[in-house]
């Protein structure tokens, strides 16, 4: 006998109400407690997951339904459902819930998260819904305003995929600390403002509150890439931003096991001038249920759980890696072979005081180690080697403890030369406006002892004094080929 669609709708409402009340209780907990427990409850574990203390990994592509009525209610989005893992999945839900709570920690803001397969997918998911043709002015050329000091992949998505291929103009902010420059680029066809802070690799930074005011004055959203700082140091939504991007692969997933991205957006974006009520009411759910349902960029259950497990110790890791980075930056700033160190934590950095306003270790005032609010400036820094591009390569090649890779936010220290790796495709002119010279090395300091990282940098810099570096790499010879890792 049919129960009727309304039976399931009412049951779904009761379930949603229970989960909403549980999440309100969790929001009252401290940051570390939320990171550890997320939105996974003991009742859910006992009732549905065999008592599993850790969130289960739902390695299933789809969800079954009791009857046609439940299926109809679910596929019309009238009740909570995950239906198909391209759209949603319980493992994804656990990750999305904790990210939304961490990004809004310390406030009464409600937000929704949509987890994606990568940070680049998150950027596309956040930006593209605003880049639709205006039916009232279909011939207008759309534009968006974004800082030019961004990750190389972001630069390519904006410059090639949007500007060049789709004729959507990217208006570049050269000096993001100049608020007048932001405003001068906005017109009636501007769809959003976008900024990365601190930027990768150059540590660009801006007054978030002032840029928010500019965006909202014009009725457009401000989208912030918070990958480097993470919610442990900076929560742009709490300051007033509309949407946050996370390349979850980085600071949030320090182990390096998972690839993931996330869009976390405030609910009720009623101040935006865009005529799309569903989008404004719940942007995170909107992109998950509609554009991402059709385009398919969402995260896999495996990566969701791997990421979730890394997030549990986020605050303590960001504290440790930030303190390590400060020590390394101070060492390099005094070294005879270093031309310049870019790290917001250094007092002589021109944006230090501005960064000090925003980059604060969450809950440090409740930590017995500090008992007051303390600033932390993250794990990413860069330095410029005297002597030009070849000198930088020589130092880079001399590293033995620090890994040479195009990665960041790892528990292990990692370095790269952006001009020949992460930012190579944007060309010489693109690197020039983003201030990424050929002698710049990007360094992301991990959780090793700072003294050991400093020692590795010191010996690598010694090559510029003519000191010989003793290689620890295997020789790629015919005799050693069986044991060597073949790369090509």
C-alpha positions in Angstrom: 0.0 0.0 0.0 1.4 3.4 -1.0 2.4 5.7 1.9 2.2 8.8 -0.3 4.8 11.4 -1.1 3.7 13.6 1.9 4.6 10.8 4.3 8.2 11.0 3.3 8.2 14.8 3.2 7.0 15.0 6.8 9.5 12.4 7.9 12.2 14.4 6.1 11.2 17.6 7.8 11.6 15.9 11.2 15.0 14.5 10.3 16.2 17.9 9.1 14.9 19.6 12.2 16.8 17.1 14.4 20.0 17.6 12.5 19.6 21.4 12.6 19.2 21.4 16.3 22.2 19.1 16.7 24.3 21.4 14.6 23.3 24.4 16.7 24.6 22.6 19.7 27.9 21.8 17.9 28.3 25.5 16.9 28.6 26.3 20.6 31.6 24.1 21.0 35.2 25.3 20.6 37.0 25.1 17.2 39.0 22.0 18.0 35.9 20.1 19.2 34.1 21.0 15.9 37.1 19.9 13.9 37.3 16.6 15.7 33.6 15.7 15.8 32.1 17.6 12.9 28.4 17.0 12.4 28.6 13.2 13.0 26.5 12.4 16.1 26.6 9.5 18.5 22.9 8.9 17.8 23.6 8.6 14.1 26.5 6.2 14.8 24.3 3.9 17.0 21.2 4.0 14.9 22.6 3.8 11.4 26.3 3.0 11.4 26.9 0.0 13.7 28.2 2.2 16.4 31.2 3.4 14.3 33.0 6.2 16.2 34.6 7.5 13.0 32.4 8.6 10.1 32.0 5.6 7.7 33.1 5.8 4.1 30.1 5.2 1.9 31.8 3.7 -1.2 28.5 3.4 -3.1 27.5 5.1 -6.3 23.8 5.4 -5.5 21.0 5.2 -2.9 18.0 2.8 -3.0 14.5 3.9 -2.0 11.7 2.1 -0.2 9.1 2.8 -2.9 8.2 5.2 -5.7 6.8 7.8 -3.3 10.1 8.1 -1.5 12.0 8.3 -4.8 9.7 11.0 -6.1 10.1 13.1 -2.9 13.9 12.6 -2.9 14.5 13.4 -6.6 12.4 16.5 -6.4 14.6 17.6 -3.4 11.7 17.6 -1.0 13.5 15.4 1.5 17.2 14.9 2.4 18.8 12.5 0.0 22.0 11.6 -1.6 20.6 9.5 -4.5 23.7 9.4 -6.6 27.3 10.1 -5.6 27.9 12.5 -8.5 25.6 14.9 -6.6 25.9 13.9 -3.0 26.9 11.1 -0.6 26.9 10.7 3.2 30.7 10.8 3.3 30.6 14.1 1.4 27.9 15.4 3.7 30.1 14.9 6.8 32.9 16.8 5.2 30.7 19.6 3.9 29.1 20.0 7.3 32.3 20.5 9.3 33.8 22.9 6.7 30.6 25.1 6.9 30.8 25.1 10.7 34.6 25.9 10.8 34.3 28.8 8.2 31.5 30.4 10.3 33.0 29.6 13.7 32.6 32.3 16.3 29.5 33.8 14.6 25.8 33.1 14.2 26.1 32.9 10.5 24.6 29.9 8.7 26.4 28.7 5.6 26.3 25.8 3.2 29.2 23.9 1.7 29.6 22.1 -1.6 32.7 19.9 -1.7 34.4 19.4 -5.1 37.0 17.2 -6.6 39.7 19.8 -6.5 40.3 23.5 -5.7 40.1 24.4 -9.3 36.6 22.8 -9.5 35.7 24.8 -6.5 36.7 28.1 -8.2 34.7 27.2 -11.3 31.7 26.2 -9.2 31.8 29.5 -7.2 32.3 31.8 -10.2 30.3 30.4 -13.1 26.8 30.8 -11.7 27.4 34.6 -11.7 28.7 34.5 -15.3 25.3 34.0 -17.1 23.8 36.1 -19.8 21.6 39.0 -18.5 18.2 38.5 -20.3 17.6 42.3 -20.0 20.9 43.1 -21.7 22.0 40.0 -23.6 24.7 41.8 -25.7 26.5 43.2 -22.7 30.1 42.0 -22.2 30.4 40.5 -18.7 33.5 41.1 -16.6 34.8 40.2 -13.2 37.4 41.9 -11.0 40.1 39.7 -9.4 43.6 40.1 -8.1 46.4 39.1 -10.4 48.4 37.6 -7.6 46.7 34.2 -7.5 47.7 30.6 -7.9 48.9 29.7 -11.4 45.9 27.5 -12.0 43.5 30.2 -11.0 45.3 32.6 -13.4 44.9 30.2 -16.3 41.2 29.5 -15.5 40.5 33.3 -15.5 42.8 34.3 -18.4 42.3 31.4 -20.7 39.1 29.6 -19.9 37.0 32.7 -19.1 38.6 35.7 -20.7 40.1 34.2 -23.9 37.7 31.3 -24.6 34.4 32.8 -23.4 35.1 36.5 -23.9 34.4 37.2 -20.2 36.7 40.0 -19.3 39.0 39.6 -16.3 39.8 43.0 -15.0 43.1 42.6 -13.0 43.8 44.2 -9.7 47.5 44.8 -9.7 47.9 46.2 -6.2 45.2 44.6 -4.1 46.0 46.7 -1.1 44.8 49.8 -3.1 41.0 49.9 -2.5 40.6 52.7 -5.1 42.0 50.3 -7.7 39.3 47.7 -6.9 36.5 50.2 -7.2 37.8 51.8 -10.4 37.5 48.5 -12.3 33.8 47.9 -11.4 30.9 48.8 -13.7 27.3 47.7 -14.2 28.4 44.5 -16.0 30.8 43.4 -13.2 29.6 40.1 -11.8 31.8 39.5 -8.8 35.0 40.5 -7.0 37.6 37.8 -6.3 40.7 37.8 -4.1 43.3 35.3 -2.8 44.7 36.1 0.7 47.5 35.5 1.5 48.3 35.0 -2.1 50.4 32.1 -3.5 53.3 32.7 -3.7 53.8 36.4 -3.2 51.9 37.0 0.0 49.6 39.7 -1.4 47.0 40.9 1.1 44.3 43.5 1.4 41.9 45.1 3.8 39.1 42.6 3.7 36.5 44.8 5.3 37.0 47.6 2.8 36.8 45.3 -0.2 33.6 43.7 1.2 32.1 47.2 1.5 33.0 48.0 -2.2 31.4 44.7 -3.4 28.2 45.2 -1.4 28.0 48.8 -2.5 27.6 47.5 -6.0 25.4 44.5 -5.2 27.9 41.9 -6.2 29.5 39.1 -4.2 33.1 39.0 -2.9 34.6 35.5 -3.3 37.7 34.8 -1.2 40.3 32.0 -1.7 41.2 31.2 1.9 43.4 28.1 1.1 46.6 29.3 2.7 45.2 30.7 5.9 42.4 28.1 6.4 39.6 28.8 9.0 42.2 28.2 11.7 43.7 31.6 10.9 41.1 33.5 8.9 37.3 33.2 8.4 36.3 35.7 5.6 32.6 34.9 6.0 32.6 36.1 9.6 34.2 39.4 8.4 31.4 39.8 5.8 32.5 38.1 2.6 29.9 36.1 0.7 31.7 33.0 -0.6 34.9 31.2 0.4 37.0 28.9 -1.7 39.2 26.2 -0.3 41.7 24.1 -2.2 41.1 21.5 0.5 44.0 19.5 -0.8 46.4 22.1 0.8 46.3 23.4 4.4 43.2 21.3 5.4 44.7 18.0 4.1 48.2 18.2 5.3 48.8 14.4 4.8 48.8 14.8 1.1 46.4 11.8 0.7 43.4 13.5 -0.7 42.5 15.9 -3.5 39.5 18.1 -2.8 38.0 21.6 -3.0 35.1 23.3 -1.3 32.8 26.3 -1.8 31.4 27.6 1.5 28.8 30.3 1.1 26.6 32.3 3.4 22.9 31.6 3.2 20.5 34.4 2.3 22.6 36.6 -0.1 19.7 38.9 -0.5 21.9 42.0 -1.0 23.1 40.7 -4.4 21.6 42.3 -7.5 21.5 39.0 -9.5 17.9 37.9 -10.3 18.1 34.3 -9.1 16.2 33.7 -5.8 17.3 30.1 -5.4 20.9 31.1 -5.8 20.6 33.9 -3.2 18.7 31.8 -0.7 21.3 29.0 -0.4 24.2 29.2 -2.8 25.9 26.1 -1.6 22.9 23.9 -2.1 22.1 25.6 -5.4 25.4 24.7 -7.0 25.3 21.2 -5.6 21.7 20.4 -6.7 21.7 22.2 -10.1 24.9 23.2 -12.0 27.2 20.7 -10.3 24.6 18.0 -10.7 24.8 18.5 -14.4 28.5 19.3 -14.7 29.8 16.7 -12.3 32.7 18.3 -10.5 31.9 17.1 -7.0 34.2 15.1 -4.6 34.5 11.4 -4.3 33.6 9.6 -1.0 37.2 8.3 -0.6 38.7 11.8 -0.8 36.0 13.2 1.5 36.8 10.9 4.3 40.6 11.2 3.9 40.2 14.9 4.1 37.8 14.8 7.0 40.4 12.8 9.1 43.1 15.4 8.4 40.9 18.3 9.5 40.6 17.1 13.1 44.0 18.5 14.1 43.9 21.6 11.9 44.3 24.3 14.5 47.4 22.7 16.2 49.0 22.0 12.8 48.5 25.5 11.5 50.0 26.8 14.8 53.0 24.6 14.6 53.7 25.2 10.9 53.2 28.9 11.3 55.7 29.1 14.1 58.2 27.1 12.1 57.7 29.3 9.1 58.4 32.4 11.2 61.7 31.0 12.3 62.7 30.1 8.8 61.7 33.5 7.5 63.8 35.2 10.1 66.8 33.1 9.3 66.5 33.7 5.5 65.9 37.5 6.0 69.4 37.8 7.5 71.2 35.5 5.0 73.8 37.1 2.7 72.5 35.2 -0.4 68.9 36.3 0.0 67.6 39.3 -1.8 64.2 39.4 -0.3 61.8 37.4 1.9 58.1 37.5 1.4 56.3 36.6 4.6 53.6 38.5 6.3 54.8 37.6 9.7 58.0 39.7 9.3 57.6 43.1 10.9 59.4 44.8 8.0 56.8 43.4 5.5 54.8 46.4 4.2 51.5 44.5 4.8 52.4 43.2 8.2 50.2 45.4 10.2 47.2 44.8 7.9 47.8 41.0 8.1 48.0 41.3 11.9 44.5 42.5 12.0 43.1 39.5 10.2 45.4 36.5 10.8 44.8 35.3 14.3 45.1 31.7 15.6 41.6 30.7 16.4 40.8 30.2 20.1 44.4 31.0 21.2 42.9 33.0 24.0 41.5 29.7 25.4 44.7 27.8 24.9 46.7 27.2 28.1 49.9 27.9 26.1 48.9 31.4 25.3 45.9 32.7 27.2 45.6 35.5 24.8 44.9 36.1 21.1 48.1 35.5 19.1 48.9 36.1 15.4 49.9 33.4 13.1 50.8 33.9 9.5 50.6 30.5 7.9 53.0 28.0 6.4 53.6 29.6 3.0 56.4 32.0 2.3 58.8 32.8 -0.6 62.3 34.1 -0.9 64.4 35.6 -3.7 67.9 34.4 -4.3 70.7 36.8 -5.2 72.3 36.1 -8.5 69.2 35.5 -10.6 67.4 32.5 -12.0 70.4 30.1 -12.2 71.4 30.8 -8.6 67.9 30.0 -7.5 68.0 26.7 -9.4 71.3 25.9 -7.9 70.0 26.4 -4.4 66.8 24.6 -5.2 68.7 21.6 -6.5 70.8 21.5 -3.4 67.8 20.9 -1.0 68.0 17.5 0.7 65.4 17.6 3.4 62.9 19.9 1.7 61.0 18.2 -1.1 61.0 19.6 -4.6 57.4 19.5 -5.7 54.5 21.7 -6.8 52.5 21.3 -3.6 51.8 23.2 -0.5 50.3 22.8 3.0 52.0 19.4 3.5 53.1 18.0 6.9 56.5 17.8 5.1 58.2 20.9 3.9 58.0 21.4 0.1 59.5 24.0 -2.2 59.1 24.9 -5.9 60.3 27.6 -8.3 56.9 29.1 -9.5 58.3 30.6 -12.7 59.1 27.1 -14.1 56.3 25.2 -12.4 53.0 26.5 -10.9 53.0 29.8 -12.7 54.9 28.9 -15.9 51.9 28.8 -18.2 50.8 32.3 -17.5 53.8 33.6 -19.4 56.5 36.2 -18.6 54.1 39.2 -18.7 51.6 37.4 -16.4 54.4 36.6 -14.0 55.6 40.2 -14.2 52.3 41.8 -13.1 52.0 39.1 -10.4 55.5 39.8 -9.2 56.9 36.3 -9.6 60.5 36.7 -10.8 62.7 33.8 -11.9 64.8 33.9 -8.8 61.8 33.3 -6.4 61.5 30.1 -4.5 58.2 29.3 -2.8 58.6 27.4 0.4 55.9 25.8 2.5 57.2 24.8 5.9 55.9 21.6 7.4 55.9 20.2 10.9 59.5 19.1 11.1 61.7 20.8 13.7 62.5 24.2 12.4 66.2 23.8 13.1 66.4 20.9 10.6 64.7 22.9 7.8 67.0 25.9 8.5 70.0 23.5 8.3 68.9 22.2 4.9 68.4 25.7 3.6 71.8 26.8 4.9 73.6 23.9 3.3 71.7 24.4 0.0 72.6 28.1 0.0 76.2 27.1 0.6 76.4 26.1 -3.1 76.7 29.8 -3.9 79.9 29.9 -1.9 81.3 27.0 -4.0 80.5 24.4 -1.4 79.8 21.0 -2.9 76.4 19.4 -2.2 76.6 15.7 -1.5 73.7 14.2 -3.4 71.4 11.7 -1.7 69.6 10.7 -4.9 70.3 7.4 -6.7 72.1 7.5 -10.0 70.0 6.7 -13.0 72.5 4.3 -14.6 72.0 1.0 -16.4 73.2 -0.8 -13.3 70.9 1.0 -11.0 67.8 1.1 -13.2 66.1 -1.9 -11.5 66.0 -0.1 -8.1 65.7 3.5 -9.3 62.2 5.0 -9.8 61.8 5.6 -13.5 60.1 8.9 -14.1 59.9 9.2 -17.9 
